[in-house]
Amino acid sequence: DGGRGGGSGRGRGTSGRWTGGRGTSGRGTGNSSNNSRSEVHFMQISSQLQQAIDSGEIINKDWILLDTGSTSNGFCNMDLITNIRNCSEEEKLKIIANGSGSLIFNKIGKSKIFEDLDVHYNDKSVANILSFNIIANQPGVESIAMNTNVENAILVYFSDGSGSKFISDDRGLYYYDTKHPDNHKINPPLKP
């Protein structure tokens, strides 16, 4: 089962899931009660990744990264978001990224892949980034696990028994390739 036992097991009784184009049963907003938008939020960029960006390497705009150092969800690819609108003053998001200054996100929408999840949008962002903490607390997420003895991937299990994995690239980024969602399915999926 890819090391499921190491997760944070939180059944929530909803059927939200990472869809990868499979369906529409997501539930939940991705907003936690202690996640005030008036605060400064962070997106982690490792020094290795910052050097790659500085040298002109690009993070694939079809990838969604799962990041333990980020406190908010921020996307750069408009094609991965629905219902994009201007943020209210309370929804505006200022991101402080180590090594690369700050960025204001003035637009917000819903993720097409992780349904009903709020994601901020700015085309100047270096990547599509999901906060590990927000995903871990998302209704419909049963647990998150990692067992590098089996595979170098982060496995996200959903209450409906399905699951998806974020695979490590050669830079140590854990990504979900939206153009190849079948590569990110957990086989076999869990039984509900």
C-alpha positions in Angstrom: 0.0 0.0 0.0 3.0 2.3 -0.4 3.5 3.0 3.3 0.0 4.1 4.2 0.5 3.4 7.9 2.8 6.5 8.3 0.0 8.9 7.6 -2.0 11.2 9.9 -5.3 9.2 9.6 -8.2 11.7 9.8 -11.4 10.3 8.3 -13.8 13.1 7.7 -16.7 11.3 6.1 -16.7 13.4 2.9 -15.9 12.1 -0.6 -13.5 14.9 -1.6 -10.6 13.7 -3.7 -7.8 14.6 -6.1 -9.6 14.2 -9.4 -7.0 14.3 -12.1 -9.9 14.7 -14.5 -11.8 11.8 -13.1 -14.9 13.3 -11.5 -16.4 16.0 -9.4 -16.8 15.0 -5.8 -14.6 17.4 -4.0 -15.9 19.1 -0.8 -14.2 21.8 1.3 -12.6 25.2 0.7 -9.0 24.8 1.7 -9.4 27.6 4.2 -8.6 26.9 7.8 -10.1 28.9 10.5 -6.7 30.1 11.7 -5.6 31.1 8.2 -6.2 34.8 8.2 -5.5 36.5 4.9 -4.3 39.6 6.6 -1.2 37.8 7.8 2.0 37.3 5.7 2.2 33.9 4.2 5.2 31.9 2.9 6.2 29.8 0.0 9.4 27.9 0.4 12.0 27.9 -2.3 15.1 25.9 -1.6 18.5 27.4 -2.3 19.0 24.6 -4.9 15.7 25.5 -6.6 16.5 29.3 -6.4 19.9 28.6 -8.2 18.0 26.7 -10.9 15.6 29.5 -11.4 18.4 32.1 -11.4 20.2 30.0 -14.1 17.0 30.0 -16.3 15.7 26.5 -15.5 11.9 26.4 -15.5 9.4 24.5 -13.4 6.9 22.8 -15.6 3.7 25.0 -15.5 1.6 21.8 -15.8 3.0 20.5 -12.5 1.5 21.1 -9.1 4.1 21.0 -6.3 3.2 19.8 -2.8 5.3 21.9 -0.4 5.8 21.5 3.3 7.3 25.0 3.6 4.3 26.9 2.1 1.4 28.2 4.2 -0.9 29.1 1.2 -1.8 27.8 -2.2 -0.5 29.8 -5.1 -0.7 29.0 -8.8 0.9 30.5 -11.9 -1.1 28.5 -14.5 -4.6 29.9 -15.2 -5.6 26.7 -17.0 -5.5 24.8 -13.6 -8.1 27.2 -12.0 -11.8 27.8 -12.4 -13.9 30.8 -11.4 -10.9 33.2 -11.3 -11.9 36.6 -9.9 -10.3 39.6 -8.3 -9.6 39.2 -4.6 -11.4 41.3 -2.0 -9.1 43.3 0.3 -9.3 40.5 2.9 -8.5 37.8 0.3 -5.4 39.4 -1.1 -2.3 37.4 -0.4 1.3 38.6 0.1 3.8 35.8 -0.2 7.3 36.1 1.1 9.6 33.6 -0.6 13.0 33.0 0.7 15.7 34.3 -1.7 13.3 35.9 -4.1 11.4 38.7 -2.4 7.7 39.0 -2.2 4.7 38.7 -4.5 1.1 39.9 -4.2 -1.7 37.5 -5.3 -4.7 39.7 -6.3 -6.8 36.9 -7.9 -8.3 33.8 -6.5 -10.2 30.8 -7.9 -10.9 27.1 -7.4 -8.4 24.3 -8.3 -9.6 22.2 -11.2 -7.7 19.2 -9.9 -8.4 19.4 -6.2 -11.9 20.5 -6.4 -13.3 23.3 -4.2 -9.8 24.1 -3.0 -9.1 27.9 -3.0 -6.0 28.8 -4.8 -4.5 32.2 -5.4 -3.3 33.2 -8.9 -0.4 35.3 -10.1 1.2 34.5 -13.5 4.5 35.8 -12.1 4.7 33.0 -9.5 7.5 30.4 -10.2 5.2 27.4 -9.8 1.8 26.0 -8.9 2.2 25.3 -5.2 -0.1 23.6 -2.7 0.5 23.9 1.0 1.1 20.5 2.5 -0.6 21.7 5.7 -3.8 22.8 3.8 -4.0 19.6 1.9 -3.4 17.5 5.1 -6.4 19.3 6.7 -8.6 19.3 3.6 -12.0 17.5 4.1 -11.9 14.2 2.2 -8.2 13.7 2.8 -7.8 10.5 4.8 -4.1 10.6 5.3 -0.7 11.5 3.8 2.1 9.0 3.8 5.7 8.6 2.6 7.8 5.5 2.6 11.0 6.0 0.7 11.8 2.3 1.0 9.0 1.7 -1.4 9.0 4.9 -3.6 10.3 8.5 -3.3 6.8 10.0 -3.4 4.3 11.6 -1.1 1.0 9.6 -1.1 -2.3 11.4 -0.5 -5.2 9.0 0.4 -8.8 10.1 0.2 -11.9 9.0 2.2 -13.4 7.4 -0.9 -10.5 4.9 -1.1 -8.7 6.6 -4.0 -5.3 8.3 -3.8 -2.7 10.2 -5.7 1.0 10.6 -5.4 3.4 13.5 -5.8 6.6 12.1 -7.3 10.0 13.5 -6.6 12.0 15.0 -9.5 15.8 15.1 -9.6 15.8 18.5 -7.7 13.7 17.1 -4.8 10.4 18.8 -5.8 7.3 16.6 -5.2 5.0 17.2 -8.2 1.7 16.1 -9.7 1.8 16.4 -13.5 -1.7 17.5 -14.6 -1.0 16.4 -18.2 -0.3 12.8 -17.0 -2.6 12.1 -14.1 -2.5 8.3 -14.6 1.2 8.5 -13.5 0.1 9.8 -10.2 -2.6 7.3 -9.3 -1.9 5.0 -6.3 -2.2 1.4 -7.4 -4.0 -0.4 -6.1 -6.3 2.3 -4.5 -7.5 1.7 -1.0 -10.9 0.1 -0.4 -13.3 2.5 1.3 
